[in-house]
């Protein structure tokens, strides 16, 4: 028997995918926080002398286990495709539970501006992951 498509299947798929994305971020956050606690003894001392041409950001990024902890290559490349501000707002809000007021104050944005950047990043991540999943096979 033939049924008319009322869009309900697409809504269910969207709801499932959003749930999957939220769970993936929660698991990545949990793993990141566990790894950060394990690596606390490997912190960089403040009296470390940096070689010429090496910035503090490069040194910190080298010891930051977040990029090593992401197992999904699609999620990894989706996060890498975000610009720096979007990635900062997304990770600050998700990993550090930082409210939009604080994030906005750090970046010179309002509450709504920081929230807009966050939700735009979510949309870009969702689009990248959906597109990446189809192109992988």
Beta strands, then each sheet from edge to edge (+ up, - down):
end
